[in-house]
Each structure stands twice: as C-alpha cells, then as structure tokens.
Amino acid sequence: MTPAPGELSAEFLEEHAATILDSTADGIFTVDPRWKITSFNHAAERITGIPRDEALGRTCCDVFRASICEADCALRRTIDTGEPVVGKAVYIVDAQGRRIPISISTAVLRDEQGRFRGGVETFRDLTLIQELRKELSGQYSFADIIGKSHRMQDLFAVLPQIAVSGSTTLIEGETGTGKELFARAVHSLSSRRSGPFVVANCAALPETLLESELFGFKRGAFTGAHKDKPGRFALARGGTIFLDEVGDMAPALQVRLLRVLQEKTIEPLGGTGVEETDARVVLATNRSLEDLVARGEFREDLFYRVNVVRLELPPLRERREDIPLLVEHFVDRFNRLQEKDVGGISPEAMALLVGHDFPGNVRELENLVERAFVLKRGGVIEPADLPPALRPEEGGGEDVASGPLSLRDLERQAIVAALERNRWHRLAAAEELGIHKTTLFRKIAAYGIELPSTDGRSHPR
C-alpha cells in the first residue's frame, strides 16, 4: 500500500528504527526467546553505564542485575501470561556497582503470524525523582519527626522555643503518636544536648520498684541493697529526664515528684539527706491529666506544676496527609535495615492505608510496613501484602455482605472519605491522599463522584 503524501512508509520507519529509539530518554532493550539482548538503545547505555556492544548477545539478568531478576522477572511474567507490566518500580546495579532506581514496562514481541519472537522492556531512571523525594522529605521532617500537615508544622514551629526555655514540658498524645521522639527533640534542641537523656516508664514498673528507679537507694535500705544505686533523676543531672505515662503514677509517687519539681531535690530510699538535681523534666501521657484530676486520680497541684508547657500530638487519623510521607520514610528505612529493594507502595495499597483509622497511630503504620517487608524482597507493596483486616473483601466488615470490592471501588471509597473529612475541599483532600490536585479532579470525574455546590474552602481547616 502506497503511503499518502507526508506519511512515513513502514520501510522508512524500519530503516530508521535505531535512530528513533536512540532519541528517547527512556532505556529500551529487546530479547529473543533465549533471553539474549538483541537491541539496546542509547538511553539504556547511559542509565546502566554498559556499552551497547557489551550488552548485545548477553542475557538481560547479567546486564541489569535487577532486584527482581531472580525471583520475579517482570518480562518473564509478561511472556508467560501475555499481560504487560507498566511502571513497576525496581532497582538495577550499574557498571560502577551503584543501585539505580528505575520503573519498567514490558510487552511481548510477535511476528505477523502471531508467533512469539521475544520481548521488549522500557525503563526510566528515577534517580532525580528519588532525590526530589528526599529533598521534600527533608522539608517536612524535624529532629527525626515526619509530617507536612498543618498541625505538625505548627508543632515544628514552636519546638525550638520550647527547647531553649528549659521549662517543664508535658506531651499529651495517644499511644504510638511519637511522644518520646518529641521529648528527644526537646532535649537535642536545648542547651542540655550534650548531657544525658534518661527515660523512665511510669506504667512499666510496680510502685515500689519505680520509686527506687527514680530516686535511687542507699546501701541497706532494704534486703538486697548491698550498695548505693543512683536513681534516674541523679543520672539525668545536666541533661533531661523523660517520664513516660506519668498519668499512671501512684499517688504517693506523685507527692515525691511534686517535691522534685518544686525544690529540685531528691531523697534516695534509706538516705538521711537530700541531693540536688538540675535535670530538666519532660513528661508524657496518653491520658488526659485534666480528666484524671477531675476524677481525683491525679493531684491538682502536680498538674499545674507539670502543665507549664504542653504539646498536644494529633493522632494519625487527624493528619492523614502525612501517611504517604511516613510510608516513604519507613520504606527507605527498612530497605537499608533489611538490605532489600522494595520500590515503594502501589496506589491501591496506599488508598487502603490512608483510609485506615490507625488506633495504634504511627507505630501501627510502621509495623504494617515492616510486615510487608517480611513478605517481599523487591517490587512494590501491594494490597495483598497488607493484613486482611485492612482489605474490606477479607476484613469481615459491612462491605463483605455485598461481595468483594474491586481496587477501583476501594479507591473511590478512599477518595469520597477524604473529601467528606475535608468538607469537600478538594485541595485539602488531595493533600491528605498524597496525590496532585489534578489527579484527584480526574479521578472524581472518572468515578462519577458528585460534588456539593459548596465546599470547605471558606472554612478554616
């Protein structure tokens, strides 16, 4: 068939195929049925650091040494199933031995009679994207605390001032919100940073043992006290003592703590005198001390003494926009600790996490990511890598009665829930979901989500 004027013939395209492939920024290579590389474009040379002449004729796993070559080869899966892989995140090792993050897409090559002739894989260098992610993470981290939500940014803004003040500080927040991280931040940002940071959990020990741990004891104070032992307050001189779960402290110990805060002195068990301590006191509780005071379970005078400066840490369900950032942080961390090549998390799995209420907060999220790492060596975290309770089709919730939900249904539910939580303020919902606003607008249209005539933009967030 003669091409129309201005059209390129098939012969012309075939003749200039190498030039066309070399003009693309993505690496492209093809393999024959024996997995030998038959073409290798210029971008593939640049990304891998391997010259075309060295790559041609070698098996692709010898050239790329990718994280999925042995266990989960994407091209092999495509050839076996006929289903293409699109945008899968993996790592390769270049000629200098450096790990390079890439995303890969695959397809089967067949001749005019439909016979299998090999496969093609394209790959994109994600190094710049990784660097931008790290830069973004740096903008939203503070003293090892991760968060870009308004509430976390407000806490980041006041932490330096609180740290340099030297005042007794009370940190309130649910279990797993990072109270000890904030306490360490207060210490490390203060003039006491070179001194010790001593931790005592007031709920972990019985009253008598906690008393000796906090204040120490003298030789002969009780059976088994064969020598003097300094308490945590003494060990924290020149530094900071962090009293966790102070709301569980027994009344008798509350009296002794009040004296320490008022007089800056401690009295070891079995001692005949007092000792001075200059330790800064930071306290934390997962219970409302005001409610405990109202019920007579916490001394009112001690409450006023510890409530000089108070930090209230929001639960994770109230700062869902931080979940994608935290997941990235934990993925990077476990990749280093476990020497794995997990490339991130799929949008479907992220939607499940963003829609979860996280009663265990950040600690629960960290545990979920670690659990996923136990099940994977590479690739990305998928919904199947998360606990069944997070997947509605397996979790035994209300949705089970109407049958399993597709990933499309899950994503639609997550978007609607985020919009409702943010009073239909689309930009706020996009930030919470960790996606660009235009992506959210496109998905709203694709899923036919009806928006109200007014949204939350006129109201404070």
C-alpha positions in Angstrom: 0.0 0.0 0.0 1.5 3.3 -1.1 1.7 5.8 1.8 -0.2 9.1 1.5 1.8 12.3 0.8 3.6 13.3 4.0 3.2 9.9 5.7 6.3 7.7 6.5 6.4 4.3 5.0 6.9 1.1 7.1 10.2 0.6 5.3 11.4 4.1 6.2 10.4 3.6 9.9 12.2 0.2 10.0 15.3 1.6 8.4 15.5 4.4 11.0 14.2 2.4 14.0 17.6 2.6 15.7 17.7 6.4 15.3 14.2 6.7 16.7 14.9 4.5 19.7 18.1 6.4 20.4 16.2 9.7 20.5 14.1 8.7 23.5 15.1 9.4 27.1 13.9 6.0 28.3 16.1 3.0 28.1 14.8 0.3 25.7 16.0 -3.2 25.0 14.7 -6.3 23.4 15.4 -10.0 24.0 15.0 -13.1 21.8 13.4 -16.4 23.1 16.7 -17.4 24.7 16.7 -14.1 26.8 19.6 -12.8 24.8 19.6 -9.0 24.3 19.1 -8.1 20.6 18.8 -4.3 20.8 20.0 -1.8 23.4 19.4 1.9 22.8 21.5 4.9 23.8 19.5 5.7 26.9 19.9 2.1 28.1 23.7 2.6 27.7 23.6 5.9 29.7 21.4 4.6 32.6 23.3 1.3 33.0 26.8 2.5 32.2 27.2 -0.5 29.9 28.1 0.0 26.2 25.8 -1.4 23.6 28.4 -3.7 22.2 28.9 -5.3 25.6 25.2 -5.7 26.2 24.2 -7.3 22.9 24.2 -11.1 23.0 24.2 -11.3 26.8 21.2 -12.3 28.9 19.3 -9.4 30.4 19.8 -10.6 34.0 23.6 -10.5 33.5 23.4 -6.9 32.3 20.9 -5.4 34.7 21.4 -7.4 38.0 18.0 -6.0 39.0 16.2 -6.7 42.3 13.5 -8.8 40.6 15.6 -10.7 38.0 15.8 -13.9 40.0 12.6 -14.0 41.9 10.0 -12.0 40.0 11.2 -11.1 36.5 8.6 -8.7 35.0 9.5 -9.5 31.4 9.3 -13.3 32.1 5.9 -12.8 33.7 4.7 -10.8 30.7 5.9 -13.5 28.3 4.3 -16.3 30.4 0.9 -14.5 30.8 0.7 -12.2 27.9 -0.1 -9.3 30.3 2.1 -6.2 30.1 3.7 -4.7 33.2 3.5 -0.9 33.4 5.6 1.4 35.6 6.9 -1.2 38.1 9.5 0.3 40.5 12.7 -1.8 40.9 16.4 -1.2 41.3 19.3 -2.2 39.0 23.0 -2.2 39.6 25.0 -0.1 37.1 28.5 -0.8 35.8 30.0 1.1 38.8 28.1 -1.1 41.3 25.6 1.7 42.2 22.0 1.0 42.8 19.8 2.9 40.4 16.0 3.2 40.9 14.0 2.7 37.7 10.5 2.0 36.6 9.9 -0.7 34.0 7.3 -1.6 31.5 7.2 -4.8 29.4 5.5 -6.2 26.3 5.6 -9.4 24.1 7.1 -9.3 20.6 5.3 -11.4 18.0 5.6 -11.7 14.2 2.9 -11.2 11.6 1.6 -14.8 12.2 1.4 -14.2 15.9 4.3 -16.4 16.8 6.4 -15.4 19.9 9.7 -13.8 18.9 10.8 -12.3 22.2 10.1 -9.4 24.5 10.7 -5.7 24.9 11.3 -3.7 28.1 11.5 0.0 28.6 12.9 1.6 31.7 13.0 5.1 33.2 15.7 6.4 35.5 14.0 7.6 38.8 17.2 8.9 40.4 16.1 12.5 40.1 12.6 11.7 41.4 14.2 9.9 44.4 16.4 13.0 45.1 13.4 15.3 44.9 11.5 13.0 47.3 14.4 13.1 49.7 14.5 16.9 49.4 10.8 17.1 50.0 11.1 14.7 53.0 13.8 17.0 54.4 11.4 19.9 54.2 8.8 18.0 56.2 11.0 16.4 58.8 12.2 17.9 62.1 14.5 16.2 64.5 13.6 12.8 63.1 9.9 13.6 63.2 8.0 13.4 59.9 5.0 15.5 59.0 3.7 18.0 56.5 0.2 18.6 57.9 -0.6 22.0 59.4 -0.8 20.6 62.9 2.6 19.0 62.7 4.1 22.1 61.1 2.7 24.2 63.9 4.4 21.9 66.4 7.7 22.1 64.5 7.5 25.9 64.7 7.2 26.0 68.5 9.6 23.2 69.4 12.9 25.3 69.2 11.4 27.9 71.5 10.2 25.3 74.0 13.5 23.5 73.9 15.6 26.6 74.8 13.2 27.6 77.5 14.2 24.9 79.9 10.7 24.7 81.3 9.0 21.5 82.4 7.1 20.2 79.4 4.1 18.0 79.2 3.5 16.0 76.0 0.0 14.5 75.5 -1.0 12.1 72.8 -2.4 8.7 72.1 -0.2 5.6 72.1 2.1 5.5 69.1 2.0 9.2 68.2 5.7 9.7 68.9 5.8 11.3 72.3 9.3 10.0 73.0 10.5 11.4 69.7 9.3 14.8 70.6 10.9 14.5 74.1 14.2 13.7 72.4 13.7 16.6 70.1 13.2 19.0 73.1 16.4 17.6 74.6 18.5 17.7 71.4 17.5 21.3 70.6 18.3 22.6 74.1 21.5 23.7 75.7 21.5 20.3 77.5 22.0 18.3 74.3 25.5 17.2 75.4 24.0 15.8 78.7 22.2 12.5 79.2 18.7 11.8 78.1 17.2 9.4 80.7 13.9 7.6 80.1 11.6 6.1 82.8 8.2 4.5 82.0 5.9 5.1 85.0 3.5 2.4 83.8 6.0 -0.4 83.3 7.1 -0.9 86.9 5.3 -1.5 90.2 5.2 1.4 92.6 8.0 0.3 95.0 10.4 -0.6 92.2 9.6 2.6 90.3 10.3 4.7 93.4 13.8 3.2 93.7 14.4 3.5 90.0 13.5 7.2 90.0 15.2 8.3 93.3 17.8 5.6 93.9 18.6 4.0 97.2 21.4 3.7 99.8 23.1 0.6 100.9 21.0 -1.3 103.5 17.8 0.5 102.6 16.1 -2.9 102.0 17.0 -6.6 101.7 19.3 -7.0 98.8 20.5 -3.3 98.7 24.2 -4.2 99.1 25.5 -0.9 97.7 24.3 2.6 96.8 22.4 2.9 93.5 21.7 6.3 91.9 18.2 6.9 90.6 17.2 8.2 87.2 16.9 11.8 88.4 20.5 11.6 89.6 21.7 10.0 86.3 20.0 12.8 84.4 22.0 15.7 86.0 23.0 18.1 83.4 20.5 16.6 80.9 16.9 15.6 80.6 14.7 13.0 82.3 11.7 11.8 80.3 8.8 10.4 82.4 6.5 8.5 80.1 2.9 7.6 81.0 3.0 9.9 84.1 -0.8 9.6 84.3 -0.3 6.1 85.7 1.9 7.2 88.6 0.7 6.2 92.0 -0.5 9.0 94.4 2.5 8.5 96.8 5.0 8.9 94.0 3.1 12.0 92.7 3.8 13.7 96.1 7.6 12.9 95.7 7.6 14.1 92.1 5.9 17.4 93.1 8.7 17.9 95.6 11.4 17.3 93.0 9.8 19.9 90.6 9.3 22.4 93.4 12.6 22.1 95.2 14.9 20.5 92.6 16.0 17.9 95.2 15.7 14.1 95.5 15.8 11.9 98.6 17.1 8.3 97.9 15.5 5.4 99.7 17.3 4.8 103.0 19.0 8.2 102.8 19.2 10.7 105.6 19.6 13.8 103.5 18.6 15.3 100.2 20.6 15.6 96.9 20.2 18.3 94.4 19.2 17.6 90.7 19.1 20.1 87.9 17.6 17.6 85.4 15.0 19.1 83.1 11.8 17.2 83.3 9.7 16.2 80.2 6.6 14.2 80.9 4.2 12.3 78.6 0.8 10.7 78.9 -1.7 9.0 76.7 -4.5 10.0 79.1 -6.0 13.4 79.8 -4.5 14.7 83.0 -7.3 17.2 83.4 -9.8 14.3 83.3 -7.7 12.4 85.9 -7.6 15.5 88.1 -11.4 15.8 87.9 -11.7 12.1 88.9 -9.3 12.6 91.8 -6.7 10.2 90.3 -4.0 12.9 89.7 -3.0 15.7 92.1 -4.3 19.1 91.1 -1.2 20.9 92.4 1.1 18.5 90.5 -0.9 19.0 87.3 -0.4 22.8 87.5 3.3 22.2 88.1 3.8 19.9 85.1 1.5 21.8 82.8 3.9 24.7 82.3 4.3 24.0 78.6 2.0 21.5 76.9 2.4 19.8 73.5 -0.7 18.0 72.1 0.2 15.4 69.5 -2.5 14.7 66.9 -3.5 11.1 66.2 -2.6 9.8 62.7 -6.3 9.7 61.7 -6.3 13.5 62.1 -3.3 14.1 59.8 -3.8 11.5 57.1 -1.9 13.7 54.6 1.2 12.6 56.5 0.7 8.9 55.8 2.3 8.9 52.3 5.3 10.7 53.6 5.7 8.4 56.6 5.3 5.3 54.3 8.2 6.6 52.1 10.3 7.2 55.2 9.6 3.6 56.5 10.2 2.0 53.1 13.6 3.8 52.9 14.4 2.8 56.4 13.6 -0.9 56.1 15.3 -1.1 52.7 18.5 -0.1 54.5 18.0 -2.2 57.6 17.0 -5.4 55.7 19.1 -4.8 52.6 16.1 -5.2 50.3 14.9 -3.4 47.1 11.2 -2.6 47.8 10.5 0.2 45.4 7.6 1.8 47.3 3.8 1.2 47.5 1.1 0.9 44.9 -1.7 3.5 44.8 -4.2 0.8 45.7 -2.3 -0.2 48.9 -1.7 3.5 49.8 -5.5 4.1 49.5 -6.1 1.3 52.0 -3.6 2.9 54.4 -5.0 6.4 54.0 -8.5 5.1 54.7 -7.5 3.2 57.9 -8.1 4.9 61.3 -4.8 3.7 62.9 -5.7 3.2 66.6 -2.0 2.5 67.1 -1.0 5.6 65.1 2.5 6.0 63.7 3.8 2.9 65.5 1.0 0.8 63.9 1.8 2.2 60.4 5.5 1.4 60.9 4.6 -2.2 61.9 2.4 -2.6 58.8 5.2 -1.5 56.5 7.7 -3.8 58.4 5.2 -6.7 58.0 5.0 -6.1 54.2 8.8 -6.2 54.1 8.8 -9.6 55.6 6.7 -10.9 52.7 8.7 -9.1 49.9 12.2 -8.9 48.5 11.5 -6.3 45.8 8.8 -4.7 43.7 6.2 -2.5 45.4 3.9 -3.1 48.4 0.5 -4.3 47.1 -2.8 -4.7 48.9 -2.1 -8.4 49.3 1.0 -7.5 51.4 -1.2 -5.7 54.0 -3.2 -7.5 56.8 -6.6 -9.0 55.8 -8.3 -6.6 58.2 -7.3 -3.7 56.0 -8.8 -5.3 52.9 -12.6 -4.9 53.0 -13.2 -8.1 51.0 -11.4 -10.1 53.7 -11.8 -8.0 56.8 -15.3 -9.1 57.9 -16.7 -5.6 57.8 -20.0 -4.4 56.4 -18.8 -4.5 52.8 -18.4 -8.3 52.9 -22.1 -8.9 52.8 -22.4 -7.2 49.4 -19.4 -9.1 47.9 -15.7 -8.4 47.5 -14.8 -4.8 46.4 -12.5 -4.2 43.4 -9.5 -2.0 43.7 -11.4 0.6 41.7 -14.2 0.5 44.4 -11.6 0.8 47.2 -10.0 3.9 45.6 -13.4 5.5 45.0 -14.3 4.9 48.7 -11.0 6.4 49.9 -11.5 9.5 47.7 -15.1 10.1 48.9 -14.0 9.5 52.6 -11.1 12.1 52.2 -13.5 14.6 50.6 -16.0 14.2 53.4 -13.4 14.5 56.1 -12.2 17.8 54.5 -15.7 19.2 53.9 -15.4 18.6 50.2 -12.3 20.9 50.0 -10.6 19.2 47.0 -7.1 20.6 47.5 -7.1 19.5 51.2 -8.4 16.0 50.2 -5.6 15.7 47.6 -3.0 16.7 50.2 -4.4 14.1 52.6 -4.3 11.4 49.9 -0.8 12.3 48.8 -1.8 13.0 45.2 -1.7 16.0 43.0 -5.0 18.0 42.8 -5.3 17.5 39.0 -5.1 13.7 39.6 -7.9 14.0 42.2 -10.0 16.1 39.8 -9.5 13.4 37.1 -10.5 10.6 39.4 -13.5 12.4 40.7 -14.7 12.7 37.0 -13.8 9.1 36.2 -15.7 7.7 39.2 -18.7 10.0 38.7 -18.4 11.4 42.3 -21.0 14.1 42.7 -19.7 17.2 44.5 -21.9 19.6 46.6 -22.5 23.1 45.3 -20.3 24.5 48.1 -17.1 23.1 49.7 -14.9 23.7 52.7 -12.7 26.4 51.2 -14.5 29.2 53.0 -14.0 27.4 56.4 -10.8 27.0 58.4 -9.2 23.6 58.1 
